[in-house]
Amino acid sequence: MESGPAIFTGAVFALFGVVLLGWTAVRVRHREPVALGVHQITAATAASVIGLGAVALGAWCFSLQ
């Protein structure tokens, strides 16, 4: 992959992951639902795993340069 698209893709994934992790942390701290109709622990765990995966994927894209 060329460096331009790799940088853009890595930035998108990293930004999405960081924002998702931050949003999840705020919702859990305020004891508000993370996802409607889903048990809070399950929703927070799933959102955290997806957020960490997105950050890891973004870091992997940055390493392709």
C-alpha positions in Angstrom: 0.0 0.0 0.0 1.3 3.5 -0.8 2.1 5.7 2.1 -0.7 8.3 1.4 -3.6 5.9 1.7 -1.9 4.0 4.6 -1.6 7.2 6.6 -5.2 8.2 5.8 -6.6 4.8 6.7 -4.5 4.5 9.8 -5.7 7.9 11.0 -9.3 7.0 10.4 -9.1 3.7 12.3 -7.1 5.3 15.1 -9.5 8.2 15.5 -12.5 6.0 15.4 -11.0 3.7 18.0 -10.0 6.5 20.4 -13.3 8.2 20.2 -15.2 4.9 20.7 -13.1 4.1 23.8 -13.6 7.6 25.2 -17.4 7.6 24.6 -17.7 4.1 26.2 -15.7 5.2 29.2 -17.9 8.3 29.7 -21.1 6.3 29.3 -20.0 3.6 31.8 -18.7 6.3 34.3 -22.1 8.0 34.3 -23.9 4.6 34.5 -25.8 5.3 31.3 -26.5 2.6 28.8 -23.8 1.9 26.2 -26.3 0.2 23.8 -30.0 0.2 24.3 -31.5 -3.2 25.0 -28.1 -4.9 25.8 -26.7 -5.7 29.3 -24.2 -2.9 30.2 -21.3 -5.1 30.9 -21.7 -6.9 27.5 -22.1 -3.7 25.6 -19.2 -2.0 27.3 -17.0 -5.1 26.7 -17.9 -5.3 23.0 -17.4 -1.6 22.5 -14.0 -1.7 24.2 -12.9 -4.7 22.1 -14.0 -3.0 18.9 -12.3 0.2 19.9 -9.0 -1.5 20.8 -9.2 -3.4 17.6 -9.6 -0.2 15.6 -6.7 1.4 17.3 -4.5 -1.7 16.7 -5.6 -1.7 13.0 -4.7 2.0 12.7 -1.3 1.3 14.3 -0.8 -1.6 11.8 -1.6 0.7 8.9 0.9 3.3 10.1 3.6 0.5 10.2 3.1 -0.2 6.5 4.8 3.0 5.4 
